[in-house]
Amino acid sequence: MGSANTAQPRRSWWGRLADALHGRDAAAPAPPAVPFNSLEWKVDPDTEDWSYLPPSSPAGLQEIRVCAPDGYDFARLVWQSCVVCRLGLIAKIRVTESWQRHGYGSRMVRLALRDCDGYRWTTTPQSEDARAFFPVLTAATGVAFPRDSEMCEHMRRREPRHDWSEQRIDPPSG
């Protein structure tokens, strides 16, 4: 007749843990180590999610976010650009300390600069980190980022933010 079924029933995670603690089931792989919170995640391009929130008006606010696997947005850029006046404004840029100096700020700004050749760019008042960051970015891109907070009439129009979902985007290359 048929052979006896020797397969063991699938055990719960707790059952497998108890077996491992008692020296049984030692060949089973350990569960992956998951950080307790976002600040413990390591920089890993394979686990980050990039998303883009488009403007609700032609010169409205735009946003790029880079998130850790638990959804924490450790890098964010908010900017405006006006095609009529050829003016751009970096309103906010933030990269959480443990992710700084890995190219996130530069890559986000390069995405904002895309399709904006010949625009004049400014920023809002800058933090100490930003005062170090923007001259390096200027040297790399050839685009000056003075902290004049210049806005045109199109950028000053306050349009309500739309409820569109963020669009996932591929991370730009370093």
N, C-alpha and C positions, 0 to 999 in steps of 0.2 A: 504494500500500500504506500501511501505518501510518507515522506520524511516528517519527523516531528518538528514543530515550529520552535526554533531555539532563540528567536529574536526576543529581546527583553522589551517590555512595554516602555514607552517614552516616559521619562520621569520629569517631574516639575523641576524648576530651577532650584527650589529649596531642597528637594530630594537629592539632586545632583551635588549641591553644596554639602549636604550632610554626608553623602558618600565620600566626597573628596576629603572632608575633614577626618573621616575614619579610615582613610587610605584606600578606599574602594573607588573605582571609576577614575583612576589617576590618568588614564590616557585621554580623557575628555579635555578639550581646550578650555582655558580659563576665559571667563567673560571679559570683554574689552574694558579697560580702565576708562571710566568717564569722569572728566573733571567735575568737581563739586559746583563750580560756577564759571562764568565766562572768563573771568580774569585768570583762570588756570589753564585755559586752552593755549596750545602752542600755535605759532604761526605755521599754518599748513594750507597751501593753496588748494589741496584736494577737498578740504572740508568747508571752505568759505563760500558764501553765496553773495553775488553781486546783483544789485537791483537798481533800477532807474525809475524815477517818478517824473513824468513829463510835465511841462508847464500847462496851466489851465488857460493861459492867454499867450499871444505871440511873444511877449517879453516878460512873461511871468517867471516865478521861481521854479527851478528844476532841482532835482536832488539825486545823488548817488549814495547808496548805502552798501557797506560790506559787512556781512553778519557772520558770527561764529555759528557752529552747528545748533546751539540752543536759542538762536534768534537775536542774541545781543549784537547791536550794531556798533562795532568797534571802530569803524571808519565812516565818516559822513562828510559829504560836500553839498552845500547849497549855493546856487549861483543863479544869475540872470544874464541874459544876453539879448540885445536888440539888433535885429538885422537891418532895420531902417537907419539907426544912428551909428551902427557898427561899434557898439559899446558893450562891455561885459563887466560884471561885478561879482567877485567872490564874496558872498555874504557870510558864509560860515564854513570852516574846514576843521575837522576834528579827527584825530587818530589817537585812540587810547594808548597810554604810555607803553605797555608791553608789546604793542604792534608797531610802534614808531621805528623809523629807520629801516623799514623793509619795503619801501617804495609805494605804499598805499596812497599817500597824499599826492605824490607826483603822478601816479597813474590816474587817479581821479581827476586831477586838474587837466591832464592831457586829454581825457575824454571830453571835458567841458570845452577845451580849446578847439576840438575837432570841428571842422566846418566854420570856423570863426577867424580865418586868415585876415590879417589887416585890422582886426578890432583893437580898440584901446581898452585895456583892462585896469580896474582898480580893485581894492579890497576895503573892507570895513576896518576899523581900528584893529591892530594886530597884537596878539599876545607875544610874550617873549619867545616862545617856540616858533611862532609864525614869522617874527622878525628875523630869525635865523633861517627859516625854511624858504621864504620867498626870494631872497637874493640867490640862493642855490638854484631854485627853479628858474629864475630869470637867466642865469648863466647857461642852463641846460636847454631852455626853449627859445631864448632871444626875446621873450615877452616880458615887459616890465609890469610890476604889480604894486604901484604906489598905494598908500593907504588913504586915498582921497575920498572914498565912498561916492564916486560920481554916478549919478543915475539920470537917465533921460526921462522925458514925460511919459513915455510908453512903459518904462519900468516902474514909475510911481503909481500907476493905476493899480488899485487894490482889487484884484479879482478874487472871488472866493476859490479856495482850493477845491478841486474836483475830487470825487470819490473813486476815481479809477484805480484799479489795482496797480501796484508796482509791477514793472516788467523785469523779468530776470534777464540779465545780460551776461555775456561771457567776459571774464576778467581780461583786461588788456594785458599785453605782454609787458614785462618789466623793462 
